[in-house]
Amino acid sequence: MVAGPVTGAEGDEQTSRETPDPRLWPEFGIPAQRAEKTPGQPGEPDTTMPVIPSRPDGIPAQPGAATPVIPSRPTGLAAGHPEQVPAAAEFGSAPIITPFPEAAAGSADPEPAAQSEKPRMPRSAKSHRSRMRRQTSNGVIVLACLAVIFLVLHRFLPDAGGIGSLLETWLPWVGVPILLLFIIAVIVHTKRAIVVTLAAALAWTALYGPTMLPRGSSATAQLRIFSEDVNGNAQEATASGTMALAQKADVVALEDMYSSVSESNAVSALNSAYANHTTEYEFGLWSKYPILSAQPIALGTTQAAQTLSPSADGVGLAASATGAPIVGALKATLSTPKGDLTVYLVHLPQPVLGDQGFAKLRDQALTKFVQLLEADHSPRIAVIGDINVAATDRQFGQLTGADGLTSAQQAAGSGFGFTWPAEFPIVRLDDVLTRGLTPLRSIVLSAIAEGQTHLPIQVDLDY
């Protein structure tokens, strides 16, 4: 006999095992009898009894055999409500097996886990980004290599049109683009670019690192020189005189001293403080020691476009007539306790970029001036003024190679000693070069007046 349906609870009374349910007779091959209608809606089947399907292999269930009831999952039921899902029960002596264990009593229907994926960059965008990174890295490497080549081999660049001299004027500032290239290399994060930019930085440090270190001596100076290009400004000349007196200078040298300045009260304080003084053309010289002689020196250059005179204002160099040699220096001899000192006050033509190239007139005047220095065998020489040649310019070597002259800034200065322009100095155009004297200190002083173009310098020397 096949047991009828049971309740889900254990211990409840089972229905009769002797008479099968008439609705199950078709499963046993017995013609079905008409089922009695249950109270309710007319024509509705009784759904209170479970339906026992045939076995999966198609063989009808035999009487007395335990046949599992495989209920379908109720539709429309929300997950997580096990009370709405039929519980497993015994059918006779065998358990009812359900294919939805998660729908059994006491288990919740888990919802699928929401997998939040990060938005992925399209492959084309990744490829473009990688290509840009590679191109940036290669560009940084090329520029860094060019910077190193320029730092090391700049002397071999041709000076056609003065281009080599122009580039060498800005050599110390090559460190700025090298620093920027290193920052870019760090941002793109490529090892090759970082290594190459570091190598460029080391090359710059090897060449100019020692220049940044303090040099000179703290010994007491026996001769102090003060110099400035006052640019024809009476106010600046007055301020320069005041500063020179405050610094207790033994020799004061001013350039661009036109007649409107030298004949005004701008230099009255200097004239009162120094009994020995002279003004020749654009130069003014005040000395604590007697001035034995003073004479202007023509450097062989001409300025054919203007008619100049010693009293002309607004010109950097003076001449007597059109096409006449321009006066570019003043030579004076001072009598000091240690012997005579030959002083050259100099103002070379301004290095400009013209039709003939860069600084052609300056180079011509410089060549002539160097020839005069090499012909002068005085035991002690001091070249003072606005030489208009940067220390990194290849032309500067003519001065330092002229019969043993030494730059005070290179020997006893601190840093690059930039003097021009006064608002933001980027190059050193003013210097003191000596022979037979020992530089102790070279100092760039602060600005002293509005509108000045050059910063004043002070050099301490020992005999």
Residue pairs with C-beta under 8 A, 6 or more apart in sequence:
1 17
1 18
1 20
1 63
1 64
2 17
2 20
2 24
2 28
2 61
2 63
2 64
2 65
2 67
2 92
3 14
3 15
3 17
3 91
3 92
3 93
4 14
4 15
4 16
4 17
4 20
4 21
5 15
5 49
5 50
5 91
6 12
6 14
6 15
6 89
6 90
6 91
6 92
7 89
8 86
8 87
8 88
8 89
17 92
20 28
20 63
21 49
22 32
22 33
22 35
23 32
23 35
23 46
23 49
24 52
25 31
25 32
25 33
26 32
27 52
27 54
27 60
27 61
28 60
28 61
28 62
28 63
29 60
35 45
35 46
37 43
37 44
37 46
38 44
38 46
38 48
50 69
50 71
51 69
52 61
52 67
52 69
52 91
53 67
53 69
53 70
54 60
54 61
55 61
55 67
61 67
66 91
66 92
66 93
66 94
67 91
68 91
68 94
68 95
68 96
68 97
69 91
69 96
70 97
70 98
70 99
71 86
71 98
73 85
73 100
73 103
74 84
74 85
77 84
77 85
78 84
79 108
79 109
79 110
79 111
80 108
80 109
82 103
82 104
82 105
82 106
82 107
82 108
83 105
85 100
85 103
85 104
85 105
86 98
87 104
87 105
88 95
88 96
88 97
88 98
88 104
88 105
89 95
89 96
90 96
98 104
101 107
102 108
102 109
102 110
103 109
121 129
133 188
133 190
134 190
136 184
136 188
137 185
137 188
137 190
137 192
137 193
140 181
140 184
140 185
140 188
140 193
140 196
140 197
141 192
141 193
141 196
143 177
143 181
144 178
144 181
144 193
144 196
144 197
144 199
144 200
145 196
145 200
147 174
147 177
147 178
147 181
147 200
147 204
148 199
148 200
148 203
150 157
150 167
150 171
150 174
151 171
151 174
151 200
151 203
151 204
151 207
152 203
152 207
154 164
154 167
154 168
154 171
155 394
157 163
157 164
157 167
158 164
159 165
159 394
160 357
161 356
161 357
161 358
162 353
162 357
162 358
162 359
162 360
162 363
163 357
163 358
164 394
165 351
165 358
165 359
165 363
165 393
165 394
165 395
166 353
166 358
166 359
168 390
168 392
168 393
168 394
169 351
169 390
169 392
169 393
169 427
170 392
170 426
170 427
171 392
172 208
172 211
172 392
172 416
173 426
174 204
175 201
175 204
175 208
178 197
178 200
178 201
178 204
179 201
181 193
181 197
181 200
182 194
182 197
182 198
182 200
182 201
184 193
185 193
185 194
185 196
185 197
186 194
208 416
211 415
211 416
212 415
213 414
214 414
215 411
215 412
215 413
215 414
216 411
216 412
216 413
216 414
216 439
216 440
216 441
216 442
217 412
217 440
217 441
218 440
219 440
219 462
221 440
221 441
221 460
221 461
221 462
222 338
222 461
222 462
222 463
223 250
223 251
223 336
223 341
223 437
223 460
223 461
223 462
223 463
224 247
224 248
224 249
224 250
224 251
224 458
224 459
224 460
224 461
225 249
225 250
225 251
225 252
225 253
225 382
225 384
225 432
225 458
225 459
225 461
226 240
226 243
226 244
226 247
226 249
226 251
226 252
226 253
226 456
226 457
226 458
227 252
227 253
227 254
227 255
227 384
227 385
227 430
227 432
227 456
227 457
227 459
228 236
228 240
228 254
228 255
228 430
228 454
228 455
228 456
228 457
229 254
229 255
229 256
229 347
229 385
229 386
229 430
229 453
229 454
230 236
230 237
230 240
230 254
230 255
230 256
230 257
230 261
230 452
231 256
231 452
231 453
231 454
232 256
232 257
232 258
232 260
232 261
232 313
232 314
233 261
233 449
233 451
233 452
234 260
234 261
234 264
234 266
235 266
235 449
235 450
235 451
236 448
236 449
236 451
236 452
237 254
237 257
237 261
237 266
237 267
237 284
238 265
238 266
238 267
238 269
238 449
239 448
239 449
239 452
240 252
240 254
240 448
240 449
240 456
241 252
241 266
241 267
241 269
241 270
242 269
242 448
243 445
243 448
243 456
244 252
244 270
244 286
245 269
245 270
245 273
247 445
247 458
249 458
250 287
250 288
250 289
251 285
251 286
251 287
251 288
251 289
251 334
251 343
251 382
251 384
252 270
252 274
252 284
252 285
252 286
252 287
253 283
253 284
253 285
253 343
253 345
253 384
253 385
254 267
254 283
254 284
255 282
255 283
255 345
255 346
255 347
255 385
255 386
256 282
256 316
256 347
256 386
257 267
257 279
257 282
257 283
257 284
258 282
258 312
258 313
258 314
258 315
259 310
259 311
259 312
259 313
260 313
261 267
262 279
262 284
267 279
267 284
270 277
270 284
270 286
271 277
271 286
273 286
274 286
274 287
274 288
276 286
276 287
276 288
276 289
276 290
276 291
276 334
277 284
277 285
277 286
277 287
277 291
278 284
278 285
278 291
278 294
278 332
279 285
280 294
280 295
280 296
280 330
281 296
281 310
281 317
281 318
281 327
281 330
282 316
282 317
282 318
282 327
282 347
283 296
283 330
283 345
283 347
283 385
285 291
285 294
285 330
285 332
285 343
285 345
287 332
287 334
289 334
289 335
289 336
289 341
290 334
290 335
291 332
291 333
291 334
292 332
292 333
292 334
292 335
292 340
293 331
293 332
293 333
294 330
294 331
294 332
294 333
295 330
295 331
295 332
296 327
296 329
296 330
296 331
297 327
297 328
297 329
297 330
297 331
297 344
297 369
297 372
298 325
298 326
298 327
298 328
299 325
299 326
299 327
299 328
299 329
299 348
299 364
299 365
299 368
299 369
300 325
300 364
300 365
300 368
301 325
301 326
301 328
301 349
301 361
301 364
301 365
301 368
302 319
302 323
302 324
302 325
302 326
303 317
303 319
303 322
303 326
304 322
304 323
306 315
306 322
307 321
307 322
308 315
308 317
308 318
308 319
308 320
308 321
308 322
308 324
308 326
309 318
309 319
309 320
310 318
310 320
312 318
316 347
316 349
316 350
317 326
317 327
317 328
317 347
317 349
318 326
318 327
319 325
319 326
319 327
326 349
326 365
328 346
328 347
328 348
328 349
328 365
328 368
328 369
329 344
329 345
329 346
329 347
329 369
329 372
329 385
330 344
330 345
330 346
331 342
331 343
331 344
331 345
332 342
332 343
332 345
333 340
333 341
333 342
333 343
334 340
334 341
334 342
334 343
335 341
336 463
338 380
338 463
339 379
339 380
340 378
340 379
340 380
341 380
341 381
341 382
341 437
342 376
342 378
342 380
342 381
342 382
343 381
343 382
343 384
344 373
344 381
344 382
344 383
344 384
344 385
345 384
345 385
346 369
346 383
346 384
346 385
346 386
346 387
347 385
347 386
347 388
348 362
348 365
348 366
348 369
348 386
348 387
348 388
348 389
349 359
349 361
349 362
349 365
349 388
350 362
350 388
351 358
351 359
351 362
351 388
351 389
352 358
352 359
353 359
354 360
359 388
359 395
362 388
362 389
362 395
363 395
366 387
366 389
366 395
366 398
366 399
367 398
370 398
370 399
370 402
373 381
373 383
373 399
373 402
373 403
373 405
374 402
374 403
376 403
377 403
378 436
379 436
380 434
380 435
380 436
380 437
380 463
381 405
381 434
381 435
381 436
382 432
382 433
382 434
382 437
382 461
383 399
383 405
383 431
383 432
383 433
383 434
384 432
385 430
386 429
386 430
386 454
387 399
387 429
387 430
387 431
388 429
389 395
389 396
389 399
389 429
390 396
390 427
390 428
390 429
391 407
391 409
391 410
391 416
391 428
391 431
399 405
399 407
399 433
400 406
400 407
400 410
400 433
403 435
404 435
405 433
405 434
405 435
406 433
406 434
406 435
406 439
407 431
407 432
407 433
408 431
408 432
408 433
408 434
408 439
408 442
408 459
408 461
409 417
409 428
409 431
409 432
409 442
411 439
411 442
412 439
412 440
412 441
412 442
412 459
412 460
413 441
413 442
413 443
414 442
414 443
416 428
417 428
417 442
417 444
417 457
418 425
418 426
418 427
418 428
418 444
418 455
419 425
419 427
419 428
419 429
419 430
419 444
419 454
419 455
419 457
420 426
420 427
420 428
420 429
420 430
420 453
420 454
420 455
421 453
421 454
422 447
422 452
422 453
422 454
422 455
423 447
425 444
425 455
429 454
430 454
430 455
430 457
431 457
432 439
432 442
432 457
432 459
434 461
436 463
437 461
437 462
437 463
438 461
438 462
438 463
439 459
439 460
439 461
440 460
440 461
440 462
441 458
441 459
441 460
442 457
442 458
442 459
442 460
443 457
443 458
443 459
444 455
444 456
444 457
445 455
445 456
445 457
445 458
446 455
447 455
448 456
